[in-house]
Each structure stands twice: as structure tokens, then as C-alpha cells.
Amino acid sequence: MKIRLIFWLFCAASFASDFITKTEYAKMLYQNPRGIGCDKCHGRGGEGSLISKYRHFDKKTKQVIDDELRAPQINNLDFKTFKEGVLSARSVMPSYFLTDEEINLLYEYVINFNKDKK
């Protein structure tokens, strides 16, 4: 009896649909891909936001300058620019080591985020 039950549970699990949709997975990636979520810097809908304000000394002018670090808007980018930004190691943005499929899902989520809200 136990063997039959285990067999049927295995069959049911094998043919069951995914536990979450691609959109739900993309939302999870956007909010917390590998530690710090995209939304923490780029905003809930990819509109960009202020990360930090700081002061630094300008050697040329010999003055203390107020400055700020902003994350760019990402919900208006073409896919090539978006992917290059995700994979780029030359910015303040951390590397997430996302797969191509995850990058595609993130892009679709960010581009369609505001469309879904209307």
C-alpha cells in the first residue's frame, strides 16, 4: 500500500505544473536575486532612485563638493543595453551571475511592470 501511494505521489509530482509562474520568479529575482535586490537601487518599477549622498574634496578647485550616487532608470532600456548593464563589472552595481534565462525574465518583468499596473 505504501509503495502504491509513493508511486502515485511521484507520478503526480512528475506531471505537475511549475510551482510558480515565470512572472512570479522574475519578481523574486528583481526583489532579491542574490542578496541585494534590483529594487533597492533602481526602484520598485525600475524608475531609478537615489542611492547615497556624499561629500568629497575636489583637488582642482580645493573645495568640498556635495554629490550623489543615483541608480539609472532601467524600465526604458532596450534588451541589449539592459543585458550589458547586468553583466558589466565596471560599475557600482554588484555582479549577480544570472543565467541568460534569468536576465530575459528580469527584462520582461521590468519592461512590463508599469504596463501591468494600468
N, C-alpha and C positions, 0 to 999 in steps of 0.2 A: 504494500500500500504506500509506504513512504517513497519507494522508488518511483512509482507512478506519479505521485504528487511532485516530486523533484523534476521528473521528466517534463510534466506539463508546465511547471513554472519556468523551466529552461526554455521550452518552446515559445511560451508567451513572451518572455523577455527577448528572445531572439527576433521575433517578428513585430515587436512593439515599435511604435514611432519614437523619435527622439524625445528626451525628457524636456528639453527647452527648444524654442524656435531659434532660428538664426538671428532674428531681431533681438530676442532676449539675450542671446550670447554676445552680440555686438554691444548691447547696452552694458553688460557686465564688463566687457573689455574696456569700454570707454570710461567707466567709473573706477575700474581698478584692474588694469592689465597685468601688472607685475609689481605691485606695491603702490605707487602713486598714480592715481587716475588722471586721464587726459582732462577731465572736467575740473580738476583742481586749478589748472592754469588757463586752459582755453575756454572755460565757462561751461555751463550746463548744456548749451546748444552749440558750442563751437564758435561763439561770437568774440572770443578773446577777452583777456582781462589783465588787470594789474597784478603782477607777482610780488614786486617789492619796490620800496622807495629807499634810496640810499644817498649818501654824500661821498664825494671823492675830491681829492686835491688835483687840480689841473696844473701841471708843471709849466706849461707855456704861459698861462695867464696869472699864475701864482694865486689862484683863488679857489675857495671851496665851492663846489658846484652841487646843487641838488639835482638828482637824476632818478630815473625809474626804469624798471625792467618790466616789459609787457610781453605777454604771450600773444601771438598774432591770431587774427580771426582765421579759422580753418574750414568754416562751413560754406565757403565760396570758392574753394580751390578746385582745379581740375585734378584728375586722378594722378597724373604723373608728378605734379608738384607736391601733392599730399604724400605720396609714397616716398619721394625723395626726402621730404621733411621728417618722416617717421624713421627712415633708415640712416639719416645724416648723423654723423658723430661729431660735428663741428659746432654744435650749439649748446645752449644751457640744458636743453631737453635731454632727459635720460634715455638710454637705449633700452628697448623692451624686448628685443629678439622675437618679434612677431613673425608668424608664417605669412606667406602670400595670401592665403585664405583669410587669415585674421585681419590683415591690412585691408583687403577688399570689403570684409564685413564692417570694419570700422568706418571706412569711407562712405559706404552706403548709409550707415546709421547717421553719421554727421550731416551728410547732404540732405537726407530725408527727415531729420529731426524736426525742423520747423514746419515742413510740409504736413507732417502728421498732426501737428498742433492746431492747424487751421480748420 
